[in-house]
Amino acid sequence: MSSTTDFGASAEFGMHHFYVDIPATPRDAVCIYEDFGFDGDEARRETVECRLILARELWNKIRDDARRDFNARLKNKKQSTGGWTIGKVKLDRFLGRELCVLGWAAEHASPDECLVISQKWLALRPEERWWLYSKTASEAGLANQSGRGWRKALYCALSDGSNIKLEPKKKPKTKEKQEQQETLTLFDFLEKGDI
């Protein structure tokens, strides 16, 4: 069994993992990165993508639930547990995906909604979180793509939905209704005396 660091990330150099960059300044945003590593080939160029920039206030609301969930699962695998400390905190690539799902759902939430989002996220199985990550990352997985597609849908699905603002729909006149008004029947012609 290979040694791990922080939240189950491989301690070997150049392995695919995620990391959370937690600044020392208490009001600065927290960033979550995916580091694709070298995959055993040091000649390959390392690729790192910022997946999420999350306001510190929101991070503080979701971090403890994520830590408890991840550590309970790491203990079950007889691996060392992790904690959120200042600087870079590494995560196993699957745990990193799950954290992104939680963070993406919370990024547009109010601090009060974060409790609901965390509880609904905890109710999801790891495989469900991985699936949500793959769907979201494929179309809106970068830090600057926050208001699109699945990324927006995660907030709707995991929050209680009370702050979702939708414009009321105006019913457009349908073509069918206009045609009914313009179409005359045989009886209309008889009344007019055209026949």
Secondary structure, DSSP 8 states (H G I E B T S, - for coil): ---EETBTEE-STT--EEEEEE-SSTTS-EEEEEE---TT-TTS---EEEEEEE-HHHHHHHHHHHHHHHHHHHHHTT-------SEEEEE-HHHHHHHHHHHHHHTTS-HHHHHHHHHHHHHS-HHHHHHHHHHHHHHH-STT-TTSHHHHHHHHHHS-STT-----------HHHHHHHH---HHHHHHHT--
